[in-house]
Amino acid sequence: MVRRDRLDAAAIAVLTLLCALWGVQQVAIKVAVHGGLPPVLQGAIRSAGAALLGALWLAARKGGAGLIVTLRQPGALAPGIAIAVLFGLEFVLIYLGLKFTTASRSVLLLATAPFFTALGVHLLVPQERLGAVQALGLVIAFAGVAAALADGLVHRSGNPFGDLLCGLGAVLWAATTIVIKSAKALRAVPATALLLYQLGGSAPVLFAGSLLLGELAAPVHATPLAWAALFYQTAIVAFASYLVWFWLVQTYPAARLAGFTFLSPMFGIMASGLLLGEPISAGLYVGLTAVAIGLRLVNRKAPARA
């Protein structure tokens, strides 16, 4: 696999599309919740359905034997279980948090994940350490998110408990990326296998969480729009977009990829305002401006080291 030391035009275009899909996902979760689908149960169905799609896609390309060979990577079992559990817990927190807070605030809180990812990769992956300019860019972008959240607190547009859950979900998202980059066995694993490790392994975690929260105590009656929103989360986001994301993680520097995902709040906030009618204040625009400046600095090439 060819490794590249910075993002090229193709990677930037793909990342922009992925960020748009991820930003709208929070809106889709809220739509499904309002339509009668319990939040954590959504996550469980999403992971299980996307894992099935991934397995069928891989089997169609390589056959049943090829699917088994792809999944049975030497030394990948322990870190594979770790990222599956982290992924599952991450989405338990995110889906449950969205039951309480707004989609726009959830998107912004998840945007803090690149800060934790860059810090962890800087400490654990020597060849991907950040230079001073890149570090400054992340700080500026993180400050922009903090300013936008502070504005939300002033206007009381969110819920502290829901905000906390989504923030912890961002930390687990970062931890997942750090494990992928720091575990030597996972760096050689195909993106399809990484996708299936996380989706297939996280489904039991999410179903258990749904059961413990009492979401399965009564029959589920959901609207067609809610099922359509769940289909979007499953086939478009959890299957197609994550497959592309893991390929990017294995090809390009993780810190720069993580920094670029600050675009997700921009799309998420616009979608929240347009589709859910959530208020978009001046503070959010100030925060997004800082995010854009930080992204520009993060993507600058670091000076060569002796």
KAUR-V919904 format. One record per pair of residues at least 12 apart in sequence whose ideal C-beta (glycine too) atoms are under 8 Angstrom apart, sorted by the first residue. I is the first residue (numbers start at 1). J is the second residue. If there is no record, write none. Layout:
i=I j=J
i=I j=J
//
This chain:
i=1 j=250
i=1 j=251
i=2 j=251
i=3 j=251
i=4 j=251
i=4 j=252
i=4 j=253
i=5 j=253
i=5 j=301
i=6 j=252
i=6 j=253
i=6 j=256
i=6 j=299
i=6 j=301
i=7 j=252
i=7 j=253
i=7 j=256
i=7 j=257
i=7 j=260
i=7 j=299
i=11 j=248
i=11 j=251
i=11 j=252
i=12 j=260
i=14 j=244
i=14 j=248
i=15 j=248
i=15 j=257
i=15 j=260
i=15 j=261
i=15 j=263
i=16 j=263
i=18 j=241
i=18 j=244
i=18 j=245
i=18 j=261
i=19 j=260
i=19 j=261
i=19 j=263
i=19 j=264
i=19 j=266
i=19 j=267
i=20 j=263
i=20 j=264
i=20 j=267
i=21 j=236
i=21 j=237
i=21 j=241
i=22 j=237
i=22 j=241
i=22 j=261
i=22 j=264
i=22 j=267
i=22 j=268
i=23 j=107
i=23 j=263
i=23 j=264
i=23 j=265
i=23 j=266
i=23 j=267
i=23 j=268
i=23 j=269
i=23 j=270
i=23 j=271
i=24 j=232
i=24 j=267
i=24 j=268
i=24 j=271
i=25 j=232
i=25 j=233
i=25 j=237
i=26 j=98
i=26 j=103
i=26 j=104
i=26 j=106
i=26 j=107
i=26 j=110
i=26 j=268
i=26 j=271
i=26 j=272
i=27 j=103
i=27 j=268
i=27 j=271
i=27 j=272
i=27 j=275
i=27 j=276
i=28 j=229
i=28 j=230
i=28 j=232
i=28 j=233
i=28 j=237
i=29 j=42
i=29 j=94
i=29 j=95
i=29 j=98
i=29 j=103
i=29 j=229
i=29 j=233
i=30 j=98
i=30 j=102
i=30 j=103
i=30 j=276
i=31 j=225
i=31 j=226
i=31 j=229
i=31 j=275
i=31 j=276
i=32 j=222
i=32 j=226
i=32 j=227
i=32 j=229
i=32 j=230
i=32 j=233
i=33 j=98
i=33 j=99
i=33 j=226
i=34 j=226
i=35 j=222
i=35 j=223
i=35 j=225
i=35 j=226
i=35 j=227
i=35 j=229
i=36 j=220
i=36 j=221
i=36 j=222
i=36 j=223
i=36 j=226
i=37 j=220
i=37 j=222
i=37 j=226
i=37 j=227
i=37 j=229
i=37 j=230
i=38 j=210
i=38 j=213
i=38 j=215
i=38 j=220
i=39 j=95
i=39 j=96
i=39 j=98
i=39 j=99
i=39 j=215
i=40 j=91
i=40 j=92
i=40 j=95
i=40 j=96
i=40 j=206
i=40 j=209
i=40 j=210
i=40 j=213
i=40 j=215
i=41 j=206
i=41 j=207
i=41 j=210
i=41 j=215
i=41 j=216
i=41 j=220
i=42 j=95
i=42 j=230
i=42 j=233
i=43 j=91
i=43 j=92
i=43 j=94
i=43 j=95
i=43 j=202
i=43 j=206
i=43 j=209
i=43 j=210
i=44 j=203
i=44 j=206
i=44 j=207
i=44 j=209
i=44 j=210
i=45 j=230
i=45 j=234
i=46 j=91
i=46 j=230
i=46 j=233
i=46 j=234
i=46 j=238
i=47 j=87
i=47 j=88
i=47 j=91
i=47 j=198
i=47 j=199
i=47 j=200
i=47 j=202
i=47 j=203
i=47 j=206
i=47 j=238
i=48 j=199
i=48 j=200
i=48 j=203
i=48 j=207
i=49 j=234
i=49 j=235
i=49 j=238
i=49 j=239
i=50 j=195
i=50 j=199
i=50 j=234
i=50 j=235
i=50 j=238
i=50 j=239
i=50 j=242
i=51 j=196
i=51 j=199
i=51 j=200
i=51 j=203
i=53 j=234
i=53 j=235
i=53 j=239
i=54 j=192
i=54 j=195
i=54 j=196
i=54 j=199
i=54 j=239
i=54 j=243
i=55 j=67
i=55 j=196
i=55 j=200
i=57 j=192
i=57 j=239
i=58 j=70
i=58 j=192
i=58 j=196
i=70 j=190
i=70 j=192
i=70 j=193
i=71 j=193
i=71 j=196
i=71 j=197
i=73 j=185
i=73 j=188
i=73 j=189
i=73 j=193
i=74 j=185
i=75 j=184
i=75 j=185
i=76 j=185
i=76 j=186
i=76 j=189
i=76 j=193
i=76 j=197
i=79 j=179
i=79 j=180
i=79 j=183
i=79 j=185
i=79 j=186
i=80 j=186
i=80 j=189
i=80 j=193
i=80 j=197
i=80 j=201
i=81 j=197
i=81 j=201
i=82 j=179
i=82 j=183
i=83 j=176
i=83 j=179
i=83 j=180
i=83 j=186
i=83 j=194
i=83 j=197
i=83 j=198
i=83 j=201
i=84 j=197
i=84 j=198
i=84 j=200
i=84 j=201
i=84 j=202
i=84 j=205
i=85 j=201
i=85 j=202
i=85 j=205
i=86 j=172
i=86 j=175
i=86 j=176
i=86 j=179
i=87 j=172
i=87 j=176
i=87 j=198
i=87 j=199
i=87 j=201
i=87 j=202
i=88 j=201
i=88 j=202
i=88 j=203
i=88 j=204
i=88 j=205
i=88 j=206
i=88 j=209
i=89 j=172
i=89 j=205
i=90 j=169
i=90 j=172
i=90 j=173
i=90 j=176
i=91 j=169
i=91 j=202
i=91 j=206
i=92 j=205
i=92 j=206
i=92 j=209
i=93 j=165
i=93 j=166
i=93 j=168
i=93 j=169
i=93 j=172
i=94 j=106
i=94 j=110
i=94 j=165
i=94 j=166
i=94 j=169
i=96 j=165
i=96 j=209
i=96 j=213
i=97 j=109
i=97 j=161
i=97 j=162
i=97 j=163
i=97 j=164
i=97 j=165
i=97 j=166
i=97 j=169
i=98 j=162
i=98 j=166
i=99 j=162
i=100 j=159
i=100 j=161
i=100 j=162
i=100 j=165
i=101 j=158
i=101 j=159
i=101 j=161
i=101 j=162
i=101 j=163
i=101 j=165
i=101 j=166
i=102 j=152
i=102 j=157
i=102 j=158
i=102 j=272
i=102 j=276
i=102 j=278
i=103 j=268
i=103 j=271
i=103 j=272
i=103 j=276
i=103 j=278
i=104 j=152
i=104 j=157
i=104 j=265
i=104 j=268
i=104 j=269
i=104 j=272
i=104 j=273
i=104 j=278
i=104 j=280
i=104 j=284
i=105 j=149
i=105 j=152
i=105 j=157
i=105 j=158
i=105 j=162
i=105 j=163
i=105 j=166
i=106 j=162
i=106 j=166
i=106 j=268
i=107 j=264
i=107 j=265
i=107 j=268
i=107 j=269
i=107 j=272
i=108 j=145
i=108 j=148
i=108 j=149
i=108 j=152
i=108 j=265
i=108 j=268
i=108 j=269
i=108 j=284
i=108 j=287
i=109 j=145
i=109 j=149
i=109 j=163
i=109 j=166
i=109 j=167
i=109 j=169
i=109 j=170
i=110 j=166
i=110 j=169
i=110 j=170
i=110 j=173
i=110 j=264
i=110 j=265
i=111 j=141
i=111 j=145
i=111 j=170
i=111 j=261
i=111 j=262
i=111 j=264
i=111 j=265
i=111 j=291
i=112 j=142
i=112 j=145
i=112 j=167
i=112 j=170
i=113 j=170
i=113 j=171
i=113 j=173
i=113 j=174
i=113 j=177
i=113 j=258
i=113 j=261
i=114 j=138
i=114 j=141
i=114 j=174
i=114 j=255
i=114 j=258
i=114 j=259
i=114 j=260
i=114 j=261
i=114 j=262
i=115 j=138
i=115 j=141
i=115 j=142
i=115 j=174
i=116 j=170
i=116 j=171
i=116 j=174
i=116 j=175
i=117 j=173
i=117 j=174
i=117 j=177
i=117 j=178
i=117 j=254
i=117 j=255
i=117 j=258
i=118 j=130
i=118 j=134
i=118 j=135
i=118 j=138
i=118 j=254
i=118 j=255
i=118 j=258
i=118 j=259
i=118 j=298
i=120 j=174
i=120 j=175
i=120 j=177
i=120 j=178
i=120 j=182
i=121 j=177
i=121 j=178
i=121 j=181
i=121 j=182
i=121 j=254
i=121 j=255
i=121 j=258
i=122 j=135
i=122 j=255
i=124 j=178
i=124 j=181
i=124 j=182
i=125 j=181
i=125 j=182
i=125 j=254
i=128 j=181
i=128 j=253
i=128 j=254
i=128 j=255
i=130 j=255
i=130 j=302
i=131 j=302
i=131 j=303
i=133 j=297
i=133 j=300
i=133 j=302
i=134 j=255
i=134 j=256
i=134 j=259
i=134 j=297
i=134 j=298
i=134 j=300
i=134 j=302
i=136 j=297
i=137 j=259
i=137 j=293
i=137 j=294
i=137 j=295
i=137 j=296
i=137 j=297
i=137 j=298
i=137 j=299
i=137 j=300
i=138 j=255
i=138 j=259
i=138 j=294
i=138 j=298
i=139 j=294
i=140 j=290
i=140 j=293
i=140 j=294
i=140 j=297
i=141 j=259
i=141 j=262
i=141 j=290
i=141 j=291
i=141 j=293
i=141 j=294
i=141 j=295
i=141 j=298
i=142 j=294
i=143 j=290
i=143 j=294
i=144 j=286
i=144 j=287
i=144 j=288
i=144 j=289
i=144 j=290
i=144 j=291
i=144 j=293
i=144 j=294
i=145 j=262
i=145 j=265
i=145 j=287
i=145 j=290
i=145 j=291
i=146 j=287
i=147 j=283
i=147 j=286
i=147 j=287
i=147 j=290
i=148 j=265
i=148 j=283
i=148 j=284
i=148 j=286
i=148 j=287
i=148 j=288
i=149 j=163
i=149 j=287
i=150 j=283
i=151 j=281
i=151 j=282
i=151 j=283
i=151 j=284
i=151 j=286
i=151 j=287
i=152 j=281
i=152 j=283
i=152 j=284
i=154 j=283
i=155 j=279
i=155 j=281
i=155 j=283
i=157 j=278
i=157 j=279
i=157 j=281
i=174 j=258
i=176 j=198
i=177 j=249
i=177 j=254
i=177 j=258
i=180 j=194
i=180 j=246
i=180 j=249
i=181 j=249
i=181 j=254
i=187 j=250
i=191 j=243
i=191 j=244
i=191 j=246
i=191 j=247
i=191 j=249
i=191 j=250
i=192 j=243
i=194 j=246
i=195 j=239
i=195 j=242
i=195 j=243
i=195 j=246
i=198 j=242
i=199 j=238
i=199 j=239
i=199 j=242
i=255 j=298
i=256 j=298
i=256 j=299
i=259 j=294
i=259 j=295
i=259 j=298
i=259 j=299
i=260 j=295
i=260 j=298
i=260 j=299
i=262 j=291
i=262 j=294
i=262 j=295
i=263 j=291
i=263 j=295
i=265 j=287
i=265 j=288
i=265 j=291
i=266 j=288
i=266 j=291
i=266 j=292
i=269 j=284
i=269 j=288
//
